[in-house]
Amino acid sequence: MRILIVVALGALLSGCLSLGGGGGSPRVEQGVWVRSDGQSGRDNPSLAAIFESDKAACTPAGTNEPDRGCMASRGYVLVPASQASAKAAEFRAATAARNNAPVQ
């Protein structure tokens, strides 16, 4: 089971800015919520359900986007989609180091 990937489920994402190549103007890249412990809800229904509950609790009425501060307080970080796998791996390694456990 892949532990730390992305907890992004479909279209739940907000945009993150990243620098585009060439023209110097920023391009909008889709953001992905990643758990700060690096685990993924992709293959874990329990984590996916927790994510959906957290997202719903952090989304103000009348909006489609969760509040970043609220999501952060629940252990999620919004990262550009292109960086999600690397960031999840980084979080997994940090969690393993804190727990003195091997990285999975």
A tleap script that builds the chain and sets N, CA, C and O, in Angstrom:
source leaprc.protein.ff14SB
mol = sequence {
  NMET ARG ILE LEU ILE VAL VAL ALA LEU GLY
  ALA LEU LEU SER GLY CYS LEU SER LEU GLY
  GLY GLY GLY GLY SER PRO ARG VAL GLU GLN
  GLY VAL TRP VAL ARG SER ASP GLY GLN SER
  GLY ARG ASP ASN PRO SER LEU ALA ALA ILE
  PHE GLU SER ASP LYS ALA ALA CYS THR PRO
  ALA GLY THR ASN GLU PRO ASP ARG GLY CYS
  MET ALA SER ARG GLY TYR VAL LEU VAL PRO
  ALA SER GLN ALA SER ALA LYS ALA ALA GLU
  PHE ARG ALA ALA THR ALA ALA ARG ASN ASN
  ALA PRO VAL CGLN
}
set mol.1.N position { 0.847 -1.177 0.000 }
set mol.1.CA position { 0.000 0.000 0.000 }
set mol.1.C position { 0.888 1.234 0.000 }
set mol.1.O position { 1.824 1.341 0.791 }
set mol.2.N position { 0.596 2.116 -0.853 }
set mol.2.CA position { 1.363 3.347 -0.907 }
set mol.2.C position { 0.832 4.264 0.178 }
set mol.2.O position { -0.339 4.642 0.187 }
set mol.3.N position { 1.722 4.610 1.089 }
set mol.3.CA position { 1.282 5.342 2.266 }
set mol.3.C position { 1.156 6.828 2.011 }
set mol.3.O position { 0.165 7.430 2.423 }
set mol.4.N position { 2.096 7.426 1.365 }
set mol.4.CA position { 2.073 8.869 1.319 }
set mol.4.C position { 1.964 9.380 -0.095 }
set mol.4.O position { 2.988 9.580 -0.749 }
set mol.5.N position { 0.886 9.578 -0.542 }
set mol.5.CA position { 0.740 10.185 -1.855 }
set mol.5.C position { -0.113 11.391 -1.635 }
set mol.5.O position { 0.178 12.230 -0.782 }
set mol.6.N position { -1.110 11.476 -2.361 }
set mol.6.CA position { -1.932 12.653 -2.314 }
set mol.6.C position { -3.316 12.276 -1.868 }
set mol.6.O position { -3.846 11.223 -2.223 }
set mol.7.N position { -3.867 13.119 -1.116 }
set mol.7.CA position { -5.189 12.882 -0.601 }
set mol.7.C position { -6.201 13.621 -1.468 }
set mol.7.O position { -7.359 13.789 -1.086 }
set mol.8.N position { -5.774 14.034 -2.573 }
set mol.8.CA position { -6.673 14.781 -3.442 }
set mol.8.C position { -7.665 13.831 -4.076 }
set mol.8.O position { -7.275 12.821 -4.663 }
set mol.9.N position { -8.885 14.131 -3.969 }
set mol.9.CA position { -9.917 13.287 -4.543 }
set mol.9.C position { -10.651 14.090 -5.590 }
set mol.9.O position { -11.536 14.889 -5.284 }
set mol.10.N position { -10.272 13.866 -6.811 }
set mol.10.CA position { -10.965 14.507 -7.902 }
set mol.10.C position { -10.804 16.001 -7.965 }
set mol.10.O position { -9.685 16.511 -8.014 }
set mol.11.N position { -11.902 16.700 -7.963 }
set mol.11.CA position { -11.916 18.119 -8.257 }
set mol.11.C position { -11.913 19.003 -7.031 }
set mol.11.O position { -12.400 20.131 -7.109 }
set mol.12.N position { -11.404 18.563 -5.927 }
set mol.12.CA position { -11.479 19.310 -4.677 }
set mol.12.C position { -10.436 20.401 -4.541 }
set mol.12.O position { -10.257 20.955 -3.456 }
set mol.13.N position { -9.780 20.702 -5.572 }
set mol.13.CA position { -8.572 21.477 -5.426 }
set mol.13.C position { -8.731 22.957 -5.727 }
set mol.13.O position { -9.585 23.368 -6.512 }
set mol.14.N position { -7.905 23.721 -5.097 }
set mol.14.CA position { -7.884 25.133 -5.438 }
set mol.14.C position { -6.579 25.410 -6.170 }
set mol.14.O position { -5.688 24.561 -6.187 }
set mol.15.N position { -6.456 26.562 -6.763 }
set mol.15.CA position { -5.271 26.860 -7.553 }
set mol.15.C position { -4.119 27.341 -6.714 }
set mol.15.O position { -4.293 28.077 -5.743 }
set mol.16.N position { -2.953 26.918 -7.100 }
set mol.16.CA position { -1.716 27.417 -6.505 }
set mol.16.C position { -0.940 28.066 -7.629 }
set mol.16.O position { -0.979 27.604 -8.770 }
set mol.17.N position { -0.240 29.127 -7.312 }
set mol.17.CA position { 0.573 29.761 -8.343 }
set mol.17.C position { 1.940 29.117 -8.379 }
set mol.17.O position { 2.547 28.843 -7.344 }
set mol.18.N position { 2.405 28.885 -9.564 }
set mol.18.CA position { 3.790 28.482 -9.728 }
set mol.18.C position { 4.301 29.209 -10.955 }
set mol.18.O position { 3.529 29.593 -11.834 }
set mol.19.N position { 5.585 29.389 -11.004 }
set mol.19.CA position { 6.130 30.147 -12.119 }
set mol.19.C position { 6.080 29.336 -13.387 }
set mol.19.O position { 6.503 28.181 -13.420 }
set mol.20.N position { 5.568 29.938 -14.413 }
set mol.20.CA position { 5.499 29.280 -15.711 }
set mol.20.C position { 6.808 29.461 -16.443 }
set mol.20.O position { 7.593 30.353 -16.122 }
set mol.21.N position { 7.038 28.625 -17.414 }
set mol.21.CA position { 8.253 28.760 -18.190 }
set mol.21.C position { 8.085 29.806 -19.267 }
set mol.21.O position { 6.976 30.055 -19.739 }
set mol.22.N position { 9.163 30.402 -19.643 }
set mol.22.CA position { 9.136 31.297 -20.784 }
set mol.22.C position { 8.709 32.706 -20.477 }
set mol.22.O position { 9.534 33.515 -20.052 }
set mol.23.N position { 7.432 33.033 -20.679 }
set mol.23.CA position { 6.941 34.391 -20.656 }
set mol.23.C position { 7.097 35.148 -19.359 }
set mol.23.O position { 6.882 36.360 -19.344 }
set mol.24.N position { 7.454 34.512 -18.295 }
set mol.24.CA position { 7.657 35.200 -17.046 }
set mol.24.C position { 6.377 35.491 -16.283 }
set mol.24.O position { 6.435 35.937 -15.137 }
set mol.25.N position { 5.228 35.250 -16.887 }
set mol.25.CA position { 3.985 35.473 -16.165 }
set mol.25.C position { 3.602 34.196 -15.440 }
set mol.25.O position { 3.826 33.096 -15.946 }
set mol.26.N position { 3.022 34.341 -14.246 }
set mol.26.CA position { 2.656 33.138 -13.510 }
set mol.26.C position { 1.521 32.392 -14.192 }
set mol.26.O position { 0.666 33.000 -14.836 }
set mol.27.N position { 1.517 31.101 -14.052 }
set mol.27.CA position { 0.419 30.306 -14.551 }
set mol.27.C position { -0.238 29.639 -13.358 }
set mol.27.O position { 0.416 29.373 -12.350 }
set mol.28.N position { -1.479 29.379 -13.468 }
set mol.28.CA position { -2.196 28.751 -12.371 }
set mol.28.C position { -2.068 27.249 -12.500 }
set mol.28.O position { -2.393 26.669 -13.536 }
set mol.29.N position { -1.595 26.632 -11.445 }
set mol.29.CA position { -1.481 25.174 -11.411 }
set mol.29.C position { -2.433 24.673 -10.337 }
set mol.29.O position { -2.517 25.245 -9.250 }
set mol.30.N position { -3.133 23.625 -10.644 }
set mol.30.CA position { -4.096 23.062 -9.719 }
set mol.30.C position { -3.390 22.617 -8.442 }
set mol.30.O position { -2.307 22.034 -8.489 }
set mol.31.N position { -4.014 22.898 -7.308 }
set mol.31.CA position { -3.468 22.505 -6.020 }
set mol.31.C position { -4.052 21.182 -5.569 }
set mol.31.O position { -5.151 20.801 -5.973 }
set mol.32.N position { -3.307 20.487 -4.730 }
set mol.32.CA position { -3.704 19.192 -4.203 }
set mol.32.C position { -3.462 19.223 -2.694 }
set mol.32.O position { -2.415 19.680 -2.236 }
set mol.33.N position { -4.434 18.736 -1.930 }
set mol.33.CA position { -4.255 18.630 -0.485 }
set mol.33.C position { -3.450 17.378 -0.180 }
set mol.33.O position { -3.802 16.285 -0.624 }
set mol.34.N position { -2.370 17.535 0.578 }
set mol.34.CA position { -1.506 16.425 0.977 }
set mol.34.C position { -1.506 16.374 2.501 }
set mol.34.O position { -1.400 17.407 3.161 }
set mol.35.N position { -1.624 15.182 3.051 }
set mol.35.CA position { -1.556 15.036 4.508 }
set mol.35.C position { -0.143 15.341 4.976 }
set mol.35.O position { 0.828 14.963 4.321 }
set mol.36.N position { -0.029 16.017 6.095 }
set mol.36.CA position { 1.291 16.402 6.598 }
set mol.36.C position { 2.080 15.218 7.159 }
set mol.36.O position { 3.251 15.374 7.506 }
set mol.37.N position { 1.463 14.041 7.253 }
set mol.37.CA position { 2.204 12.842 7.649 }
set mol.37.C position { 2.565 11.991 6.434 }
set mol.37.O position { 3.208 10.950 6.567 }
set mol.38.N position { 2.145 12.440 5.249 }
set mol.38.CA position { 2.485 11.758 4.012 }
set mol.38.C position { 1.592 10.596 3.645 }
set mol.38.O position { 1.773 10.004 2.580 }
set mol.39.N position { 0.640 10.248 4.480 }
set mol.39.CA position { -0.246 9.135 4.148 }
set mol.39.C position { -1.229 9.559 3.064 }
set mol.39.O position { -1.494 10.745 2.868 }
set mol.40.N position { -1.759 8.566 2.369 }
set mol.40.CA position { -2.681 8.830 1.282 }
set mol.40.C position { -4.026 8.173 1.518 }
set mol.40.O position { -4.111 7.055 2.026 }
set mol.41.N position { -5.071 8.885 1.142 }
set mol.41.CA position { -6.402 8.317 1.193 }
set mol.41.C position { -6.760 7.571 -0.079 }
set mol.41.O position { -7.833 6.976 -0.172 }
set mol.42.N position { -5.871 7.599 -1.051 }
set mol.42.CA position { -6.146 6.958 -2.337 }
set mol.42.C position { -6.483 5.483 -2.184 }
set mol.42.O position { -7.434 5.002 -2.801 }
set mol.43.N position { -5.731 4.767 -1.382 }
set mol.43.CA position { -5.956 3.337 -1.197 }
set mol.43.C position { -6.446 3.000 0.210 }
set mol.43.O position { -6.463 1.835 0.606 }
set mol.44.N position { -6.839 4.017 0.953 }
set mol.44.CA position { -7.272 3.811 2.329 }
set mol.44.C position { -8.619 4.507 2.527 }
set mol.44.O position { -8.660 5.718 2.745 }
set mol.45.N position { -9.718 3.756 2.455 }
set mol.45.CA position { -11.044 4.363 2.574 }
set mol.45.C position { -11.247 5.143 3.873 }
set mol.45.O position { -11.962 6.145 3.886 }
set mol.46.N position { -10.632 4.700 4.950 }
set mol.46.CA position { -10.771 5.420 6.222 }
set mol.46.C position { -10.170 6.813 6.132 }
set mol.46.O position { -10.783 7.785 6.574 }
set mol.47.N position { -8.980 6.917 5.564 }
set mol.47.CA position { -8.347 8.231 5.414 }
set mol.47.C position { -9.120 9.100 4.430 }
set mol.47.O position { -9.234 10.309 4.627 }
set mol.48.N position { -9.647 8.495 3.381 }
set mol.48.CA position { -10.436 9.246 2.405 }
set mol.48.C position { -11.688 9.818 3.066 }
set mol.48.O position { -12.062 10.961 2.802 }
set mol.49.N position { -12.332 9.035 3.917 }
set mol.49.CA position { -13.531 9.509 4.610 }
set mol.49.C position { -13.192 10.634 5.584 }
set mol.49.O position { -13.939 11.605 5.701 }
set mol.50.N position { -12.068 10.502 6.281 }
set mol.50.CA position { -11.639 11.558 7.198 }
set mol.50.C position { -11.364 12.837 6.415 }
set mol.50.O position { -11.753 13.926 6.839 }
set mol.51.N position { -10.695 12.705 5.276 }
set mol.51.CA position { -10.412 13.874 4.449 }
set mol.51.C position { -11.698 14.579 4.026 }
set mol.51.O position { -11.809 15.800 4.135 }
set mol.52.N position { -12.664 13.806 3.546 }
set mol.52.CA position { -13.928 14.404 3.095 }
set mol.52.C position { -14.630 15.126 4.242 }
set mol.52.O position { -15.199 16.201 4.053 }
set mol.53.N position { -14.586 14.532 5.423 }
set mol.53.CA position { -15.189 15.160 6.596 }
set mol.53.C position { -14.454 16.452 6.957 }
set mol.53.O position { -15.083 17.472 7.238 }
set mol.54.N position { -13.131 16.403 6.948 }
set mol.54.CA position { -12.330 17.597 7.254 }
set mol.54.C position { -12.577 18.687 6.221 }
set mol.54.O position { -12.732 19.858 6.567 }
set mol.55.N position { -12.613 18.300 4.968 }
set mol.55.CA position { -12.857 19.274 3.901 }
set mol.55.C position { -14.215 19.946 4.077 }
set mol.55.O position { -14.331 21.165 3.953 }
set mol.56.N position { -15.235 19.151 4.364 }
set mol.56.CA position { -16.581 19.705 4.559 }
set mol.56.C position { -16.607 20.654 5.751 }
set mol.56.O position { -17.223 21.717 5.686 }
set mol.57.N position { -15.945 20.278 6.834 }
set mol.57.CA position { -15.924 21.115 8.031 }
set mol.57.C position { -15.164 22.419 7.794 }
set mol.57.O position { -15.432 23.421 8.458 }
set mol.58.N position { -14.231 22.412 6.863 }
set mol.58.CA position { -13.390 23.586 6.612 }
set mol.58.C position { -13.873 24.446 5.443 }
set mol.58.O position { -13.245 25.454 5.122 }
set mol.59.N position { -14.958 24.066 4.818 }
set mol.59.CA position { -15.464 24.821 3.673 }
set mol.59.C position { -16.604 25.726 4.122 }
set mol.59.O position { -17.673 25.246 4.498 }
set mol.60.N position { -16.373 27.043 4.082 }
set mol.60.CA position { -17.426 27.979 4.494 }
set mol.60.C position { -18.652 27.873 3.587 }
set mol.60.O position { -18.543 27.565 2.400 }
set mol.61.N position { -19.819 28.135 4.174 }
set mol.61.CA position { -21.063 28.106 3.411 }
set mol.61.C position { -20.968 29.059 2.224 }
set mol.61.O position { -20.438 30.165 2.339 }
set mol.62.N position { -21.482 28.619 1.101 }
set mol.62.CA position { -21.498 29.448 -0.097 }
set mol.62.C position { -20.215 29.428 -0.897 }
set mol.62.O position { -20.096 30.143 -1.892 }
set mol.63.N position { -19.249 28.618 -0.481 }
set mol.63.CA position { -17.997 28.512 -1.239 }
set mol.63.C position { -17.738 27.053 -1.584 }
set mol.63.O position { -18.371 26.148 -1.041 }
set mol.64.N position { -16.810 26.846 -2.486 }
set mol.64.CA position { -16.402 25.491 -2.857 }
set mol.64.C position { -14.993 25.171 -2.388 }
set mol.64.O position { -14.518 24.046 -2.547 }
set mol.65.N position { -14.330 26.157 -1.812 }
set mol.65.CA position { -12.937 25.986 -1.429 }
set mol.65.C position { -12.782 25.940 0.088 }
set mol.65.O position { -13.278 26.818 0.793 }
set mol.66.N position { -12.093 24.914 0.589 }
set mol.66.CA position { -11.845 24.858 2.029 }
set mol.66.C position { -10.890 25.965 2.460 }
set mol.66.O position { -10.037 26.396 1.684 }
set mol.67.N position { -11.037 26.416 3.685 }
set mol.67.CA position { -10.144 27.410 4.271 }
set mol.67.C position { -8.787 26.752 4.543 }
set mol.67.O position { -8.717 25.699 5.178 }
set mol.68.N position { -7.725 27.374 4.063 }
set mol.68.CA position { -6.388 26.779 4.205 }
set mol.68.C position { -5.962 26.652 5.659 }
set mol.68.O position { -5.368 25.645 6.044 }
set mol.69.N position { -6.260 27.659 6.471 }
set mol.69.CA position { -5.889 27.596 7.884 }
set mol.69.C position { -6.593 26.460 8.604 }
set mol.69.O position { -5.993 25.752 9.412 }
set mol.70.N position { -7.869 26.295 8.302 }
set mol.70.CA position { -8.637 25.201 8.902 }
set mol.70.C position { -8.068 23.855 8.476 }
set mol.70.O position { -7.893 22.960 9.303 }
set mol.71.N position { -7.781 23.712 7.187 }
set mol.71.CA position { -7.224 22.444 6.694 }
set mol.71.C position { -5.846 22.191 7.309 }
set mol.71.O position { -5.515 21.056 7.652 }
set mol.72.N position { -5.050 23.245 7.447 }
set mol.72.CA position { -3.721 23.097 8.060 }
set mol.72.C position { -3.850 22.619 9.504 }
set mol.72.O position { -3.062 21.792 9.962 }
set mol.73.N position { -4.848 23.142 10.220 }
set mol.73.CA position { -5.032 22.728 11.610 }
set mol.73.C position { -5.441 21.265 11.713 }
set mol.73.O position { -5.315 20.653 12.774 }
set mol.74.N position { -5.930 20.709 10.614 }
set mol.74.CA position { -6.340 19.304 10.579 }
set mol.74.C position { -5.272 18.420 9.919 }
set mol.74.O position { -5.487 17.224 9.721 }
set mol.75.N position { -4.125 19.013 9.581 }
set mol.75.CA position { -3.008 18.212 9.090 }
set mol.75.C position { -2.860 18.105 7.588 }
set mol.75.O position { -2.320 17.116 7.092 }
set mol.76.N position { -3.333 19.116 6.841 }
set mol.76.CA position { -3.214 19.091 5.384 }
set mol.76.C position { -2.452 20.311 4.895 }
set mol.76.O position { -2.493 21.376 5.510 }
set mol.77.N position { -1.762 20.137 3.785 }
set mol.77.CA position { -1.019 21.212 3.142 }
set mol.77.C position { -1.432 21.238 1.676 }
set mol.77.O position { -1.501 20.193 1.028 }
set mol.78.N position { -1.707 22.426 1.155 }
set mol.78.CA position { -2.059 22.566 -0.258 }
set mol.78.C position { -0.780 22.807 -1.045 }
set mol.78.O position { -0.057 23.771 -0.791 }
set mol.79.N position { -0.505 21.930 -1.998 }
set mol.79.CA position { 0.706 22.043 -2.809 }
set mol.79.C position { 0.333 21.960 -4.280 }
set mol.79.O position { -0.699 21.384 -4.623 }
set mol.80.N position { 1.168 22.532 -5.164 }
set mol.80.CA position { 0.913 22.375 -6.595 }
set mol.80.C position { 0.895 20.887 -6.963 }
set mol.80.O position { 1.702 20.106 -6.460 }
set mol.81.N position { -0.013 20.516 -7.828 }
set mol.81.CA position { -0.180 19.106 -8.204 }
set mol.81.C position { 1.132 18.471 -8.668 }
set mol.81.O position { 1.397 17.303 -8.383 }
set mol.82.N position { 1.942 19.236 -9.374 }
set mol.82.CA position { 3.198 18.687 -9.893 }
set mol.82.C position { 4.202 18.365 -8.781 }
set mol.82.O position { 5.165 17.635 -9.013 }
set mol.83.N position { 3.987 18.897 -7.586 }
set mol.83.CA position { 4.905 18.679 -6.477 }
set mol.83.C position { 4.336 17.751 -5.400 }
set mol.83.O position { 5.000 17.484 -4.398 }
set mol.84.N position { 3.123 17.263 -5.601 }
set mol.84.CA position { 2.429 16.509 -4.559 }
set mol.84.C position { 3.160 15.227 -4.158 }
set mol.84.O position { 3.318 14.960 -2.967 }
set mol.85.N position { 3.601 14.442 -5.119 }
set mol.85.CA position { 4.279 13.185 -4.794 }
set mol.85.C position { 5.566 13.431 -4.025 }
set mol.85.O position { 5.850 12.746 -3.042 }
set mol.86.N position { 6.332 14.396 -4.467 }
set mol.86.CA position { 7.592 14.709 -3.793 }
set mol.86.C position { 7.347 15.240 -2.385 }
set mol.86.O position { 8.060 14.875 -1.450 }
set mol.87.N position { 6.345 16.096 -2.233 }
set mol.87.CA position { 6.043 16.662 -0.922 }
set mol.87.C position { 5.553 15.559 0.010 }
set mol.87.O position { 5.926 15.537 1.183 }
set mol.88.N position { 4.727 14.647 -0.490 }
set mol.88.CA position { 4.240 13.540 0.327 }
set mol.88.C position { 5.407 12.665 0.786 }
set mol.88.O position { 5.448 12.237 1.940 }
set mol.89.N position { 6.350 12.399 -0.113 }
set mol.89.CA position { 7.521 11.602 0.246 }
set mol.89.C position { 8.341 12.314 1.321 }
set mol.89.O position { 8.844 11.681 2.249 }
set mol.90.N position { 8.469 13.613 1.189 }
set mol.90.CA position { 9.181 14.417 2.187 }
set mol.90.C position { 8.490 14.306 3.552 }
set mol.90.O position { 9.148 14.121 4.576 }
set mol.91.N position { 7.168 14.420 3.554 }
set mol.91.CA position { 6.408 14.314 4.797 }
set mol.91.C position { 6.523 12.914 5.402 }
set mol.91.O position { 6.639 12.771 6.620 }
set mol.92.N position { 6.490 11.877 4.551 }
set mol.92.CA position { 6.640 10.501 5.046 }
set mol.92.C position { 7.984 10.317 5.726 }
set mol.92.O position { 8.073 9.735 6.806 }
set mol.93.N position { 9.027 10.820 5.082 }
set mol.93.CA position { 10.373 10.684 5.642 }
set mol.93.C position { 10.484 11.413 6.980 }
set mol.93.O position { 11.077 10.892 7.924 }
set mol.94.N position { 9.921 12.601 7.060 }
set mol.94.CA position { 9.963 13.364 8.306 }
set mol.94.C position { 9.193 12.648 9.413 }
set mol.94.O position { 9.635 12.607 10.561 }
set mol.95.N position { 8.040 12.085 9.057 }
set mol.95.CA position { 7.240 11.351 10.036 }
set mol.95.C position { 7.990 10.114 10.513 }
set mol.95.O position { 8.007 9.820 11.708 }
set mol.96.N position { 8.611 9.388 9.587 }
set mol.96.CA position { 9.372 8.201 9.948 }
set mol.96.C position { 10.548 8.568 10.854 }
set mol.96.O position { 10.842 7.856 11.814 }
set mol.97.N position { 11.215 9.674 10.548 }
set mol.97.CA position { 12.354 10.101 11.364 }
set mol.97.C position { 11.896 10.451 12.782 }
set mol.97.O position { 12.559 10.113 13.762 }
set mol.98.N position { 10.746 11.135 12.872 }
set mol.98.CA position { 10.223 11.478 14.206 }
set mol.98.C position { 9.847 10.238 14.992 }
set mol.98.O position { 9.985 10.201 16.214 }
set mol.99.N position { 9.375 9.231 14.293 }
set mol.99.CA position { 8.917 8.001 14.944 }
set mol.99.C position { 9.986 6.912 14.970 }
set mol.99.O position { 9.729 5.797 15.425 }
set mol.100.N position { 11.184 7.234 14.482 }
set mol.100.CA position { 12.266 6.260 14.417 }
set mol.100.C position { 11.869 5.007 13.669 }
set mol.100.O position { 12.202 3.896 14.081 }
set mol.101.N position { 11.153 5.186 12.563 }
set mol.101.CA position { 10.655 4.054 11.789 }
set mol.101.C position { 11.197 4.141 10.366 }
set mol.101.O position { 11.534 5.225 9.890 }
set mol.102.N position { 11.280 2.988 9.684 }
set mol.102.CA position { 11.729 3.028 8.279 }
set mol.102.C position { 10.666 3.692 7.393 }
set mol.102.O position { 9.468 3.595 7.658 }
set mol.103.N position { 11.127 4.359 6.349 }
set mol.103.CA position { 10.219 5.002 5.381 }
set mol.103.C position { 9.628 3.929 4.509 }
set mol.103.O position { 10.342 3.054 4.020 }
set mol.104.N position { 8.304 3.990 4.308 }
set mol.104.CA position { 7.644 2.997 3.460 }
set mol.104.C position { 7.431 3.542 2.089 }
set mol.104.O position { 6.887 2.852 1.228 }
savepdb mol mol.pdb
quit
